[in-house]
Amino acid sequence: MLSNTRTLQVEFGHCDPSGIVFNPHYFVWFDFSVHALLGRAGLTLKSMIDEFGIDGIPLVDNQARFKAPSRWGDDIVIESSIAAVHRSAFEIRHLVRNGGTIAVECSETRVWTAFDREQGRVRAKPLPPRIVALLSGAAPGA
């Protein structure tokens, strides 16, 4: 399956008054990590919108476990990988490592959506075979 790793340094502005990362920052980092993961397969959200006419890949489920704190000055590593690919959705797993410790575990589900003119709303659509192959790591560029 497709995977990517990013490293970042926790900055003062990421932290609460106790000097620990304010939890919502992890979700911003996870969103950036999804786009970096797609980039690993040669994809961008803009290119997918242009090529497939989708509305987006909205987040529909998110679960996180905060296991250890990260603090100002820490270098953390975010490992993101495709955990599963379904008909119209895919699951991503993020692990945040701080040194040798897993600080955060997160799983999320994103849905492939497009505007349905007949129903006048955005709906889930099947993932195209090329996207399935890229996310699964079975296609070149993955």
C-alpha positions as CSV (number, residue, x, y, z in Angstrom):
1,M,0.0,0.0,0.0
2,L,1.0,3.6,-0.6
3,S,3.0,5.3,2.2
4,N,4.8,8.5,3.0
5,T,6.9,9.9,5.9
6,R,7.2,13.5,6.9
7,T,9.4,15.1,9.6
8,L,8.6,18.3,11.3
9,Q,9.8,20.3,14.3
10,V,7.2,21.3,16.9
11,E,7.3,25.1,17.2
12,F,6.3,27.4,20.1
13,G,3.0,28.3,18.4
14,H,1.9,24.6,18.2
15,C,1.9,24.3,22.0
16,D,-0.6,25.0,24.7
17,P,0.4,27.0,27.9
18,S,1.9,23.7,29.3
19,G,4.3,23.5,26.4
20,I,2.6,20.4,24.9
21,V,1.3,20.3,21.3
22,F,-2.3,21.5,21.3
23,N,-4.2,18.5,19.9
24,P,-6.0,20.2,17.0
25,H,-2.5,20.9,15.4
26,Y,-2.2,17.1,14.8
27,F,-5.3,17.1,12.6
28,V,-3.9,20.0,10.4
29,W,-0.7,18.0,10.1
30,F,-2.6,14.8,9.2
31,D,-4.4,16.7,6.5
32,F,-1.1,18.0,5.0
33,S,0.2,14.4,5.3
34,V,-2.7,13.1,3.2
35,H,-1.8,15.5,0.4
36,A,1.9,14.5,0.7
37,L,0.8,10.9,0.6
38,L,-1.1,11.5,-2.6
39,G,1.9,13.4,-4.0
40,R,3.9,10.3,-3.5
41,A,1.7,8.7,-6.1
42,G,2.0,11.7,-8.4
43,L,-1.5,13.0,-7.5
44,T,-2.8,16.3,-6.3
45,L,-6.3,17.2,-5.3
46,K,-6.4,19.7,-8.1
47,S,-5.3,17.1,-10.7
48,M,-7.9,14.7,-9.5
49,I,-10.6,17.3,-9.6
50,D,-9.5,18.3,-13.2
51,E,-9.1,14.7,-14.5
52,F,-12.0,12.9,-12.8
53,G,-14.5,15.8,-12.2
54,I,-14.7,15.0,-8.5
55,D,-15.9,17.4,-5.8
56,G,-13.2,16.2,-3.4
57,I,-12.1,13.6,-1.0
58,P,-13.9,14.7,2.2
59,L,-13.0,13.3,5.6
60,V,-16.0,11.3,6.9
61,D,-14.4,9.5,9.9
62,N,-11.5,10.3,12.2
63,Q,-10.2,8.5,15.3
64,A,-7.1,9.4,17.2
65,R,-5.4,8.2,20.3
66,F,-3.0,10.5,22.0
67,K,-0.4,8.2,23.7
68,A,2.5,10.5,24.6
69,P,3.1,14.3,24.6
70,S,5.2,16.2,22.0
71,R,6.8,19.4,23.1
72,W,8.3,22.6,21.6
73,G,11.6,21.7,19.9
74,D,10.7,18.0,19.4
75,D,11.3,16.6,16.0
76,I,8.3,14.3,15.2
77,V,7.9,11.9,12.3
78,I,4.4,11.4,10.7
79,E,4.1,8.1,8.9
80,S,1.0,8.0,6.7
81,S,-0.2,5.0,4.8
82,I,-3.2,3.7,2.9
83,A,-4.8,1.1,5.3
84,A,-7.6,0.0,3.0
85,V,-9.3,0.8,-0.3
86,H,-13.0,0.3,-0.7
87,R,-15.5,0.9,-3.5
88,S,-15.9,4.7,-2.9
89,A,-13.6,5.3,0.0
90,F,-10.1,4.8,1.4
91,E,-8.7,4.6,4.9
92,I,-5.5,6.2,6.0
93,R,-3.4,5.4,9.0
94,H,-1.1,8.1,10.6
95,L,1.5,7.3,13.2
96,V,3.3,10.1,14.9
97,R,6.6,9.1,16.4
98,N,8.6,11.3,18.8
99,G,12.0,9.6,19.2
100,G,11.3,6.0,19.7
101,T,7.8,6.5,21.1
102,I,4.5,6.5,19.3
103,A,2.9,9.7,20.4
104,V,-0.3,9.6,18.3
105,E,-2.2,7.0,16.3
106,C,-4.9,8.2,13.9
107,S,-7.1,6.5,11.4
108,E,-9.3,8.4,8.9
109,T,-11.7,7.6,6.1
110,R,-12.0,9.7,3.0
111,V,-14.7,9.4,0.4
112,W,-14.4,10.0,-3.4
113,T,-17.3,12.4,-4.1
114,A,-18.8,14.1,-7.2
115,F,-21.8,16.4,-7.7
116,D,-24.8,14.4,-8.8
117,R,-26.9,16.7,-11.0
118,E,-30.0,14.5,-10.8
119,Q,-30.1,14.6,-7.1
120,G,-28.7,18.1,-6.8
121,R,-26.1,17.1,-4.2
122,V,-22.7,15.7,-3.7
123,R,-22.6,11.9,-3.5
124,A,-20.0,9.1,-3.1
125,K,-18.8,7.7,-6.4
126,P,-16.7,4.6,-7.2
127,L,-12.9,5.1,-7.1
128,P,-11.5,4.9,-10.7
129,P,-9.3,1.8,-11.3
130,R,-6.2,4.0,-11.8
131,I,-6.7,5.6,-8.4
132,V,-7.3,2.2,-6.8
133,A,-4.0,1.0,-8.3
134,L,-2.1,4.0,-7.1
135,L,-3.5,3.9,-3.6
136,S,-2.9,0.2,-3.4
137,G,0.7,0.6,-4.5
138,A,0.1,-1.5,-7.5
139,A,0.7,1.2,-10.2
140,P,3.9,2.9,-11.3
141,G,4.5,6.1,-9.3
142,A,3.0,4.5,-6.2
